[in-house]
């Protein structure tokens, strides 16, 4: 991937460590953990974005199909 690699230290619960060691060969654990963290970060970001959208939706006034069509027509005419 071309990214800079940095060593980090963190703690794993013993059962998680045991499962990791039993499941993933030693030369592939860093890549496995990196991918797992990437996926977890993406899930957290998506969850946060969904929560923000839900807040926006709850604060916004309802829009009808007629309103949407009118806004689209107005936008198209402006170009």
PDB file of N, CA, C and O in Angstrom:
ATOM      1  N   UNK A   1       0.823  -1.193   0.000  1.00  0.00           N
ATOM      2  CA  UNK A   1       0.000   0.000   0.000  1.00  0.00           C
ATOM      3  C   UNK A   1       0.864   1.251   0.000  1.00  0.00           C
ATOM      4  O   UNK A   1       0.373   2.321  -0.360  1.00  0.00           O
ATOM      5  N   UNK A   2       2.126   1.160   0.389  1.00  0.00           N
ATOM      6  CA  UNK A   2       3.000   2.305   0.357  1.00  0.00           C
ATOM      7  C   UNK A   2       2.900   3.207   1.572  1.00  0.00           C
ATOM      8  O   UNK A   2       3.537   4.260   1.604  1.00  0.00           O
ATOM      9  N   UNK A   3       2.129   2.831   2.560  1.00  0.00           N
ATOM     10  CA  UNK A   3       1.977   3.645   3.762  1.00  0.00           C
ATOM     11  C   UNK A   3       3.161   3.433   4.690  1.00  0.00           C
ATOM     12  O   UNK A   3       3.798   2.380   4.685  1.00  0.00           O
ATOM     13  N   UNK A   4       3.439   4.450   5.480  1.00  0.00           N
ATOM     14  CA  UNK A   4       4.461   4.319   6.504  1.00  0.00           C
ATOM     15  C   UNK A   4       3.936   3.398   7.593  1.00  0.00           C
ATOM     16  O   UNK A   4       2.779   3.500   8.002  1.00  0.00           O
ATOM     17  N   UNK A   5       4.767   2.528   8.044  1.00  0.00           N
ATOM     18  CA  UNK A   5       4.371   1.583   9.091  1.00  0.00           C
ATOM     19  C   UNK A   5       4.995   2.038  10.403  1.00  0.00           C
ATOM     20  O   UNK A   5       6.185   2.347  10.462  1.00  0.00           O
ATOM     21  N   UNK A   6       4.191   2.074  11.442  1.00  0.00           N
ATOM     22  CA  UNK A   6       4.659   2.453  12.782  1.00  0.00           C
ATOM     23  C   UNK A   6       4.292   1.338  13.749  1.00  0.00           C
ATOM     24  O   UNK A   6       3.220   0.741  13.648  1.00  0.00           O
ATOM     25  N   UNK A   7       5.166   1.071  14.660  1.00  0.00           N
ATOM     26  CA  UNK A   7       4.896   0.072  15.683  1.00  0.00           C
ATOM     27  C   UNK A   7       4.073   0.718  16.785  1.00  0.00           C
ATOM     28  O   UNK A   7       4.399   1.814  17.243  1.00  0.00           O
ATOM     29  N   UNK A   8       3.013   0.053  17.213  1.00  0.00           N
ATOM     30  CA  UNK A   8       2.196   0.519  18.323  1.00  0.00           C
ATOM     31  C   UNK A   8       2.033  -0.623  19.322  1.00  0.00           C
ATOM     32  O   UNK A   8       2.107  -1.801  18.973  1.00  0.00           O
ATOM     33  N   UNK A   9       1.815  -0.243  20.544  1.00  0.00           N
ATOM     34  CA  UNK A   9       1.580  -1.240  21.582  1.00  0.00           C
ATOM     35  C   UNK A   9       0.191  -1.038  22.156  1.00  0.00           C
ATOM     36  O   UNK A   9      -0.189   0.081  22.500  1.00  0.00           O
ATOM     37  N   UNK A  10      -0.559  -2.109  22.258  1.00  0.00           N
ATOM     38  CA  UNK A  10      -1.866  -2.063  22.893  1.00  0.00           C
ATOM     39  C   UNK A  10      -2.158  -3.427  23.471  1.00  0.00           C
ATOM     40  O   UNK A  10      -1.491  -4.411  23.152  1.00  0.00           O
ATOM     41  N   UNK A  11      -3.146  -3.472  24.312  1.00  0.00           N
ATOM     42  CA  UNK A  11      -3.479  -4.707  25.005  1.00  0.00           C
ATOM     43  C   UNK A  11      -4.661  -5.391  24.351  1.00  0.00           C
ATOM     44  O   UNK A  11      -5.610  -4.743  23.909  1.00  0.00           O
ATOM     45  N   UNK A  12      -4.587  -6.717  24.296  1.00  0.00           N
ATOM     46  CA  UNK A  12      -5.702  -7.536  23.824  1.00  0.00           C
ATOM     47  C   UNK A  12      -6.149  -8.436  24.968  1.00  0.00           C
ATOM     48  O   UNK A  12      -5.345  -8.903  25.775  1.00  0.00           O
ATOM     49  N   UNK A  13      -7.436  -8.658  25.008  1.00  0.00           N
ATOM     50  CA  UNK A  13      -7.922  -9.639  25.979  1.00  0.00           C
ATOM     51  C   UNK A  13      -7.316 -10.997  25.613  1.00  0.00           C
ATOM     52  O   UNK A  13      -7.073 -11.286  24.441  1.00  0.00           O
ATOM     53  N   UNK A  14      -7.081 -11.809  26.618  1.00  0.00           N
ATOM     54  CA  UNK A  14      -6.374 -13.071  26.399  1.00  0.00           C
ATOM     55  C   UNK A  14      -7.094 -13.969  25.400  1.00  0.00           C
ATOM     56  O   UNK A  14      -6.449 -14.590  24.555  1.00  0.00           O
ATOM     57  N   UNK A  15      -8.425 -14.048  25.484  1.00  0.00           N
ATOM     58  CA  UNK A  15      -9.142 -14.926  24.553  1.00  0.00           C
ATOM     59  C   UNK A  15      -9.056 -14.410  23.113  1.00  0.00           C
ATOM     60  O   UNK A  15      -9.002 -15.199  22.170  1.00  0.00           O
ATOM     61  N   UNK A  16      -9.044 -13.089  22.949  1.00  0.00           N
ATOM     62  CA  UNK A  16      -8.901 -12.511  21.607  1.00  0.00           C
ATOM     63  C   UNK A  16      -7.502 -12.822  21.066  1.00  0.00           C
ATOM     64  O   UNK A  16      -7.351 -13.229  19.914  1.00  0.00           O
ATOM     65  N   UNK A  17      -6.489 -12.628  21.903  1.00  0.00           N
ATOM     66  CA  UNK A  17      -5.119 -12.934  21.488  1.00  0.00           C
ATOM     67  C   UNK A  17      -4.975 -14.404  21.113  1.00  0.00           C
ATOM     68  O   UNK A  17      -4.360 -14.735  20.100  1.00  0.00           O
ATOM     69  N   UNK A  18      -5.543 -15.279  21.930  1.00  0.00           N
ATOM     70  CA  UNK A  18      -5.461 -16.709  21.641  1.00  0.00           C
ATOM     71  C   UNK A  18      -6.143 -17.042  20.313  1.00  0.00           C
ATOM     72  O   UNK A  18      -5.613 -17.819  19.519  1.00  0.00           O
ATOM     73  N   UNK A  19      -7.318 -16.454  20.071  1.00  0.00           N
ATOM     74  CA  UNK A  19      -8.024 -16.690  18.809  1.00  0.00           C
ATOM     75  C   UNK A  19      -7.218 -16.155  17.631  1.00  0.00           C
ATOM     76  O   UNK A  19      -7.134 -16.807  16.591  1.00  0.00           O
ATOM     77  N   UNK A  20      -6.625 -14.975  17.787  1.00  0.00           N
ATOM     78  CA  UNK A  20      -5.802 -14.396  16.725  1.00  0.00           C
ATOM     79  C   UNK A  20      -4.637 -15.324  16.402  1.00  0.00           C
ATOM     80  O   UNK A  20      -4.385 -15.625  15.235  1.00  0.00           O
ATOM     81  N   UNK A  21      -3.940 -15.770  17.415  1.00  0.00           N
ATOM     82  CA  UNK A  21      -2.785 -16.647  17.205  1.00  0.00           C
ATOM     83  C   UNK A  21      -3.192 -17.988  16.601  1.00  0.00           C
ATOM     84  O   UNK A  21      -2.456 -18.553  15.792  1.00  0.00           O
ATOM     85  N   UNK A  22      -4.355 -18.495  16.987  1.00  0.00           N
ATOM     86  CA  UNK A  22      -4.813 -19.782  16.464  1.00  0.00           C
ATOM     87  C   UNK A  22      -5.349 -19.672  15.038  1.00  0.00           C
ATOM     88  O   UNK A  22      -5.349 -20.655  14.296  1.00  0.00           O
ATOM     89  N   UNK A  23      -5.798 -18.496  14.660  1.00  0.00           N
ATOM     90  CA  UNK A  23      -6.469 -18.321  13.371  1.00  0.00           C
ATOM     91  C   UNK A  23      -5.570 -17.751  12.287  1.00  0.00           C
ATOM     92  O   UNK A  23      -5.657 -18.153  11.127  1.00  0.00           O
ATOM     93  N   UNK A  24      -4.707 -16.815  12.663  1.00  0.00           N
ATOM     94  CA  UNK A  24      -3.914 -16.073  11.676  1.00  0.00           C
ATOM     95  C   UNK A  24      -2.441 -16.423  11.839  1.00  0.00           C
ATOM     96  O   UNK A  24      -1.904 -16.317  12.942  1.00  0.00           O
ATOM     97  N   UNK A  25      -1.777 -16.838  10.759  1.00  0.00           N
ATOM     98  CA  UNK A  25      -0.342 -17.154  10.850  1.00  0.00           C
ATOM     99  C   UNK A  25       0.455 -15.936  11.314  1.00  0.00           C
ATOM    100  O   UNK A  25       0.066 -14.800  11.043  1.00  0.00           O
ATOM    101  N   UNK A  26       1.553 -16.166  12.003  1.00  0.00           N
ATOM    102  CA  UNK A  26       2.311 -15.086  12.633  1.00  0.00           C
ATOM    103  C   UNK A  26       2.770 -14.014  11.645  1.00  0.00           C
ATOM    104  O   UNK A  26       2.815 -12.843  12.022  1.00  0.00           O
ATOM    105  N   UNK A  27       3.103 -14.343  10.440  1.00  0.00           N
ATOM    106  CA  UNK A  27       3.564 -13.353   9.480  1.00  0.00           C
ATOM    107  C   UNK A  27       2.448 -12.503   8.875  1.00  0.00           C
ATOM    108  O   UNK A  27       2.715 -11.567   8.121  1.00  0.00           O
ATOM    109  N   UNK A  28       1.226 -12.823   9.198  1.00  0.00           N
ATOM    110  CA  UNK A  28       0.085 -12.103   8.612  1.00  0.00           C
ATOM    111  C   UNK A  28      -0.775 -11.370   9.640  1.00  0.00           C
ATOM    112  O   UNK A  28      -1.798 -10.786   9.283  1.00  0.00           O
ATOM    113  N   UNK A  29      -0.381 -11.394  10.880  1.00  0.00           N
ATOM    114  CA  UNK A  29      -1.223 -10.813  11.942  1.00  0.00           C
ATOM    115  C   UNK A  29      -1.322  -9.298  11.854  1.00  0.00           C
ATOM    116  O   UNK A  29      -2.397  -8.744  12.084  1.00  0.00           O
ATOM    117  N   UNK A  30      -0.241  -8.620  11.530  1.00  0.00           N
ATOM    118  CA  UNK A  30      -0.305  -7.156  11.430  1.00  0.00           C
ATOM    119  C   UNK A  30      -1.290  -6.734  10.348  1.00  0.00           C
ATOM    120  O   UNK A  30      -2.107  -5.839  10.563  1.00  0.00           O
ATOM    121  N   UNK A  31      -1.216  -7.371   9.196  1.00  0.00           N
ATOM    122  CA  UNK A  31      -2.155  -7.055   8.117  1.00  0.00           C
ATOM    123  C   UNK A  31      -3.583  -7.358   8.511  1.00  0.00           C
ATOM    124  O   UNK A  31      -4.501  -6.599   8.198  1.00  0.00           O
ATOM    125  N   UNK A  32      -3.767  -8.472   9.200  1.00  0.00           N
ATOM    126  CA  UNK A  32      -5.102  -8.865   9.653  1.00  0.00           C
ATOM    127  C   UNK A  32      -5.667  -7.822  10.620  1.00  0.00           C
ATOM    128  O   UNK A  32      -6.816  -7.402  10.491  1.00  0.00           O
ATOM    129  N   UNK A  33      -4.846  -7.413  11.585  1.00  0.00           N
ATOM    130  CA  UNK A  33      -5.282  -6.431  12.577  1.00  0.00           C
ATOM    131  C   UNK A  33      -5.525  -5.079  11.913  1.00  0.00           C
ATOM    132  O   UNK A  33      -6.506  -4.408  12.236  1.00  0.00           O
ATOM    133  N   UNK A  34      -4.648  -4.661  10.985  1.00  0.00           N
ATOM    134  CA  UNK A  34      -4.853  -3.412  10.257  1.00  0.00           C
ATOM    135  C   UNK A  34      -6.192  -3.416   9.533  1.00  0.00           C
ATOM    136  O   UNK A  34      -6.941  -2.442   9.602  1.00  0.00           O
ATOM    137  N   UNK A  35      -6.492  -4.498   8.845  1.00  0.00           N
ATOM    138  CA  UNK A  35      -7.756  -4.579   8.104  1.00  0.00           C
ATOM    139  C   UNK A  35      -8.951  -4.568   9.052  1.00  0.00           C
ATOM    140  O   UNK A  35      -9.960  -3.922   8.768  1.00  0.00           O
ATOM    141  N   UNK A  36      -8.849  -5.272  10.163  1.00  0.00           N
ATOM    142  CA  UNK A  36      -9.942  -5.280  11.143  1.00  0.00           C
ATOM    143  C   UNK A  36     -10.181  -3.882  11.702  1.00  0.00           C
ATOM    144  O   UNK A  36     -11.327  -3.465  11.873  1.00  0.00           O
ATOM    145  N   UNK A  37      -9.103  -3.163  11.986  1.00  0.00           N
ATOM    146  CA  UNK A  37      -9.237  -1.801  12.516  1.00  0.00           C
ATOM    147  C   UNK A  37      -9.823  -0.877  11.459  1.00  0.00           C
ATOM    148  O   UNK A  37     -10.687  -0.055  11.762  1.00  0.00           O
ATOM    149  N   UNK A  38      -9.354  -1.009  10.211  1.00  0.00           N
ATOM    150  CA  UNK A  38      -9.922  -0.190   9.128  1.00  0.00           C
ATOM    151  C   UNK A  38     -11.437  -0.388   9.031  1.00  0.00           C
ATOM    152  O   UNK A  38     -12.193   0.579   8.930  1.00  0.00           O
ATOM    153  N   UNK A  39     -11.862  -1.633   9.062  1.00  0.00           N
ATOM    154  CA  UNK A  39     -13.297  -1.930   8.969  1.00  0.00           C
ATOM    155  C   UNK A  39     -14.060  -1.365  10.165  1.00  0.00           C
ATOM    156  O   UNK A  39     -15.158  -0.831  10.004  1.00  0.00           O
ATOM    157  N   UNK A  40     -13.492  -1.478  11.349  1.00  0.00           N
ATOM    158  CA  UNK A  40     -14.153  -0.952  12.543  1.00  0.00           C
ATOM    159  C   UNK A  40     -14.251   0.571  12.486  1.00  0.00           C
ATOM    160  O   UNK A  40     -15.267   1.142  12.883  1.00  0.00           O
ATOM    161  N   UNK A  41     -13.205   1.231  11.994  1.00  0.00           N
ATOM    162  CA  UNK A  41     -13.230   2.692  11.860  1.00  0.00           C
ATOM    163  C   UNK A  41     -14.289   3.102  10.839  1.00  0.00           C
ATOM    164  O   UNK A  41     -15.043   4.047  11.070  1.00  0.00           O
ATOM    165  N   UNK A  42     -14.348   2.394   9.712  1.00  0.00           N
ATOM    166  CA  UNK A  42     -15.355   2.699   8.695  1.00  0.00           C
ATOM    167  C   UNK A  42     -16.769   2.539   9.262  1.00  0.00           C
ATOM    168  O   UNK A  42     -17.632   3.382   9.018  1.00  0.00           O
ATOM    169  N   UNK A  43     -17.007   1.463  10.016  1.00  0.00           N
ATOM    170  CA  UNK A  43     -18.321   1.266  10.651  1.00  0.00           C
ATOM    171  C   UNK A  43     -18.644   2.408  11.605  1.00  0.00           C
ATOM    172  O   UNK A  43     -19.767   2.912  11.618  1.00  0.00           O
ATOM    173  N   UNK A  44     -17.658   2.816  12.403  1.00  0.00           N
ATOM    174  CA  UNK A  44     -17.878   3.905  13.365  1.00  0.00           C
ATOM    175  C   UNK A  44     -18.180   5.217  12.628  1.00  0.00           C
ATOM    176  O   UNK A  44     -19.064   5.968  13.037  1.00  0.00           O
ATOM    177  N   UNK A  45     -17.447   5.490  11.545  1.00  0.00           N
ATOM    178  CA  UNK A  45     -17.701   6.710  10.772  1.00  0.00           C
ATOM    179  C   UNK A  45     -19.081   6.682  10.127  1.00  0.00           C
ATOM    180  O   UNK A  45     -19.783   7.693  10.116  1.00  0.00           O
ATOM    181  N   UNK A  46     -19.471   5.526   9.590  1.00  0.00           N
ATOM    182  CA  UNK A  46     -20.800   5.407   8.980  1.00  0.00           C
ATOM    183  C   UNK A  46     -21.902   5.586  10.022  1.00  0.00           C
ATOM    184  O   UNK A  46     -22.917   6.232   9.766  1.00  0.00           O
ATOM    185  N   UNK A  47     -21.684   5.003  11.197  1.00  0.00           N
ATOM    186  CA  UNK A  47     -22.668   5.145  12.274  1.00  0.00           C
ATOM    187  C   UNK A  47     -22.806   6.605  12.681  1.00  0.00           C
ATOM    188  O   UNK A  47     -23.917   7.099  12.871  1.00  0.00           O
ATOM    189  N   UNK A  48     -21.666   7.300  12.816  1.00  0.00           N
ATOM    190  CA  UNK A  48     -21.699   8.715  13.184  1.00  0.00           C
ATOM    191  C   UNK A  48     -22.388   9.545  12.100  1.00  0.00           C
ATOM    192  O   UNK A  48     -23.161  10.450  12.411  1.00  0.00           O
ATOM    193  N   UNK A  49     -22.111   9.241  10.834  1.00  0.00           N
ATOM    194  CA  UNK A  49     -22.747   9.974   9.734  1.00  0.00           C
ATOM    195  C   UNK A  49     -24.249   9.726   9.727  1.00  0.00           C
ATOM    196  O   UNK A  49     -25.032  10.652   9.512  1.00  0.00           O
ATOM    197  N   UNK A  50     -24.652   8.493   9.958  1.00  0.00           N
ATOM    198  CA  UNK A  50     -26.080   8.167  10.018  1.00  0.00           C
ATOM    199  C   UNK A  50     -26.761   8.921  11.147  1.00  0.00           C
ATOM    200  O   UNK A  50     -27.868   9.432  10.979  1.00  0.00           O
ATOM    201  N   UNK A  51     -26.105   8.990  12.293  1.00  0.00           N
ATOM    202  CA  UNK A  51     -26.667   9.738  13.425  1.00  0.00           C
ATOM    203  C   UNK A  51     -26.808  11.217  13.087  1.00  0.00           C
ATOM    204  O   UNK A  51     -27.812  11.839  13.436  1.00  0.00           O
ATOM    205  N   UNK A  52     -25.799  11.791  12.404  1.00  0.00           N
ATOM    206  CA  UNK A  52     -25.884  13.195  11.986  1.00  0.00           C
ATOM    207  C   UNK A  52     -27.032  13.397  11.003  1.00  0.00           C
ATOM    208  O   UNK A  52     -27.791  14.359  11.119  1.00  0.00           O
ATOM    209  N   UNK A  53     -27.158  12.493  10.037  1.00  0.00           N
ATOM    210  CA  UNK A  53     -28.257  12.598   9.070  1.00  0.00           C
ATOM    211  C   UNK A  53     -29.614  12.467   9.753  1.00  0.00           C
ATOM    212  O   UNK A  53     -30.557  13.176   9.401  1.00  0.00           O
ATOM    213  N   UNK A  54     -29.718  11.570  10.720  1.00  0.00           N
ATOM    214  CA  UNK A  54     -30.975  11.423  11.461  1.00  0.00           C
ATOM    215  C   UNK A  54     -31.324  12.711  12.208  1.00  0.00           C
ATOM    216  O   UNK A  54     -32.487  13.113  12.248  1.00  0.00           O
ATOM    217  N   UNK A  55     -30.303  13.363  12.805  1.00  0.00           N
ATOM    218  CA  UNK A  55     -30.556  14.637  13.489  1.00  0.00           C
ATOM    219  C   UNK A  55     -30.998  15.709  12.506  1.00  0.00           C
ATOM    220  O   UNK A  55     -31.927  16.468  12.783  1.00  0.00           O
ATOM    221  N   UNK A  56     -30.333  15.770  11.357  1.00  0.00           N
ATOM    222  CA  UNK A  56     -30.710  16.748  10.335  1.00  0.00           C
ATOM    223  C   UNK A  56     -32.134  16.490   9.872  1.00  0.00           C
ATOM    224  O   UNK A  56     -32.932  17.417   9.729  1.00  0.00           O
ATOM    225  N   UNK A  57     -32.444  15.223   9.640  1.00  0.00           N
ATOM    226  CA  UNK A  57     -33.784  14.854   9.166  1.00  0.00           C
ATOM    227  C   UNK A  57     -34.844  15.248  10.186  1.00  0.00           C
ATOM    228  O   UNK A  57     -35.910  15.741   9.817  1.00  0.00           O
ATOM    229  N   UNK A  58     -34.560  15.034  11.460  1.00  0.00           N
ATOM    230  CA  UNK A  58     -35.562  15.350  12.480  1.00  0.00           C
ATOM    231  C   UNK A  58     -35.758  16.861  12.625  1.00  0.00           C
ATOM    232  O   UNK A  58     -36.822  17.309  13.054  1.00  0.00           O
ATOM    233  N   UNK A  59     -34.730  17.655  12.265  1.00  0.00           N
ATOM    234  CA  UNK A  59     -34.826  19.109  12.365  1.00  0.00           C
ATOM    235  C   UNK A  59     -35.388  19.768  11.110  1.00  0.00           C
ATOM    236  O   UNK A  59     -35.823  20.918  11.156  1.00  0.00           O
ATOM    237  N   UNK A  60     -35.381  19.048   9.994  1.00  0.00           N
ATOM    238  CA  UNK A  60     -35.789  19.630   8.710  1.00  0.00           C
ATOM    239  C   UNK A  60     -37.300  19.544   8.529  1.00  0.00           C
ATOM    240  O   UNK A  60     -37.967  18.657   9.061  1.00  0.00           O
ATOM    241  N   UNK A  61     -37.814  20.501   7.755  1.00  0.00           N
ATOM    242  CA  UNK A  61     -39.247  20.452   7.457  1.00  0.00           C
ATOM    243  C   UNK A  61     -39.489  19.416   6.360  1.00  0.00           C
ATOM    244  O   UNK A  61     -38.611  19.186   5.528  1.00  0.00           O
ATOM    245  N   UNK A  62     -40.653  18.796   6.346  1.00  0.00           N
ATOM    246  CA  UNK A  62     -40.961  17.796   5.316  1.00  0.00           C
ATOM    247  C   UNK A  62     -40.983  18.437   3.926  1.00  0.00           C
ATOM    248  O   UNK A  62     -41.384  19.590   3.769  1.00  0.00           O
ATOM    249  N   UNK A  63     -40.548  17.677   2.927  1.00  0.00           N
ATOM    250  CA  UNK A  63     -40.527  18.145   1.549  1.00  0.00           C
ATOM    251  C   UNK A  63     -41.377  17.194   0.722  1.00  0.00           C
ATOM    252  O   UNK A  63     -41.230  15.975   0.808  1.00  0.00           O
ATOM    253  N   UNK A  64     -42.265  17.764  -0.076  1.00  0.00           N
ATOM    254  CA  UNK A  64     -43.131  16.947  -0.925  1.00  0.00           C
ATOM    255  C   UNK A  64     -42.435  16.657  -2.252  1.00  0.00           C
ATOM    256  O   UNK A  64     -41.426  17.277  -2.589  1.00  0.00           O
ATOM    257  N   UNK A  65     -42.981  15.721  -2.986  1.00  0.00           N
ATOM    258  CA  UNK A  65     -42.467  15.418  -4.323  1.00  0.00           C
ATOM    259  C   UNK A  65     -42.589  16.647  -5.214  1.00  0.00           C
ATOM    260  O   UNK A  65     -41.702  16.928  -6.020  1.00  0.00           O
ATOM    261  N   UNK A  66     -43.673  17.364  -5.067  1.00  0.00           N
ATOM    262  CA  UNK A  66     -43.885  18.579  -5.859  1.00  0.00           C
ATOM    263  C   UNK A  66     -42.772  19.598  -5.569  1.00  0.00           C
ATOM    264  O   UNK A  66     -42.250  20.227  -6.489  1.00  0.00           O
ATOM    265  N   UNK A  67     -42.412  19.757  -4.283  1.00  0.00           N
ATOM    266  CA  UNK A  67     -41.325  20.667  -3.910  1.00  0.00           C
ATOM    267  C   UNK A  67     -40.001  20.241  -4.553  1.00  0.00           C
ATOM    268  O   UNK A  67     -39.248  21.078  -5.051  1.00  0.00           O
ATOM    269  N   UNK A  68     -39.725  18.929  -4.537  1.00  0.00           N
ATOM    270  CA  UNK A  68     -38.483  18.421  -5.120  1.00  0.00           C
ATOM    271  C   UNK A  68     -38.435  18.672  -6.625  1.00  0.00           C
ATOM    272  O   UNK A  68     -37.411  19.112  -7.148  1.00  0.00           O
ATOM    273  N   UNK A  69     -39.525  18.397  -7.316  1.00  0.00           N
ATOM    274  CA  UNK A  69     -39.581  18.610  -8.762  1.00  0.00           C
ATOM    275  C   UNK A  69     -39.372  20.084  -9.078  1.00  0.00           C
ATOM    276  O   UNK A  69     -38.630  20.422 -10.000  1.00  0.00           O
ATOM    277  N   UNK A  70     -40.017  20.959  -8.324  1.00  0.00           N
ATOM    278  CA  UNK A  70     -39.866  22.395  -8.546  1.00  0.00           C
ATOM    279  C   UNK A  70     -38.420  22.829  -8.325  1.00  0.00           C
ATOM    280  O   UNK A  70     -37.893  23.624  -9.102  1.00  0.00           O
ATOM    281  N   UNK A  71     -37.782  22.329  -7.295  1.00  0.00           N
ATOM    282  CA  UNK A  71     -36.391  22.689  -7.019  1.00  0.00           C
ATOM    283  C   UNK A  71     -35.464  22.183  -8.117  1.00  0.00           C
ATOM    284  O   UNK A  71     -34.538  22.887  -8.522  1.00  0.00           O
ATOM    285  N   UNK A  72     -35.707  20.967  -8.601  1.00  0.00           N
ATOM    286  CA  UNK A  72     -34.893  20.421  -9.693  1.00  0.00           C
ATOM    287  C   UNK A  72     -35.058  21.243 -10.966  1.00  0.00           C
ATOM    288  O   UNK A  72     -34.078  21.544 -11.647  1.00  0.00           O
ATOM    289  N   UNK A  73     -36.298  21.604 -11.288  1.00  0.00           N
ATOM    290  CA  UNK A  73     -36.541  22.416 -12.490  1.00  0.00           C
ATOM    291  C   UNK A  73     -35.852  23.772 -12.381  1.00  0.00           C
ATOM    292  O   UNK A  73     -35.252  24.251 -13.344  1.00  0.00           O
ATOM    293  N   UNK A  74     -35.941  24.374 -11.221  1.00  0.00           N
ATOM    294  CA  UNK A  74     -35.304  25.672 -11.008  1.00  0.00           C
ATOM    295  C   UNK A  74     -33.792  25.544 -11.169  1.00  0.00           C
ATOM    296  O   UNK A  74     -33.160  26.398 -11.791  1.00  0.00           O
ATOM    297  N   UNK A  75     -33.205  24.475 -10.607  1.00  0.00           N
ATOM    298  CA  UNK A  75     -31.773  24.248 -10.708  1.00  0.00           C
ATOM    299  C   UNK A  75     -31.366  24.026 -12.160  1.00  0.00           C
ATOM    300  O   UNK A  75     -30.362  24.579 -12.609  1.00  0.00           O
ATOM    301  N   UNK A  76     -32.124  23.230 -12.894  1.00  0.00           N
ATOM    302  CA  UNK A  76     -31.792  22.944 -14.306  1.00  0.00           C
ATOM    303  C   UNK A  76     -31.864  24.213 -15.156  1.00  0.00           C
ATOM    304  O   UNK A  76     -31.053  24.399 -16.063  1.00  0.00           O
ATOM    305  N   UNK A  77     -32.828  25.082 -14.867  1.00  0.00           N
ATOM    306  CA  UNK A  77     -32.951  26.313 -15.634  1.00  0.00           C
ATOM    307  C   UNK A  77     -31.792  27.277 -15.354  1.00  0.00           C
ATOM    308  O   UNK A  77     -31.478  28.134 -16.180  1.00  0.00           O
ATOM    309  N   UNK A  78     -31.162  27.132 -14.185  1.00  0.00           N
ATOM    310  CA  UNK A  78     -30.096  28.052 -13.808  1.00  0.00           C
ATOM    311  C   UNK A  78     -28.763  27.723 -14.491  1.00  0.00           C
ATOM    312  O   UNK A  78     -27.805  28.483 -14.351  1.00  0.00           O
ATOM    313  N   UNK A  79     -28.684  26.625 -15.217  1.00  0.00           N
ATOM    314  CA  UNK A  79     -27.416  26.229 -15.858  1.00  0.00           C
ATOM    315  C   UNK A  79     -27.451  26.459 -17.337  1.00  0.00           C
ATOM    316  O   UNK A  79     -26.471  26.181 -18.028  1.00  0.00           O
TER     317      UNK A  79
END
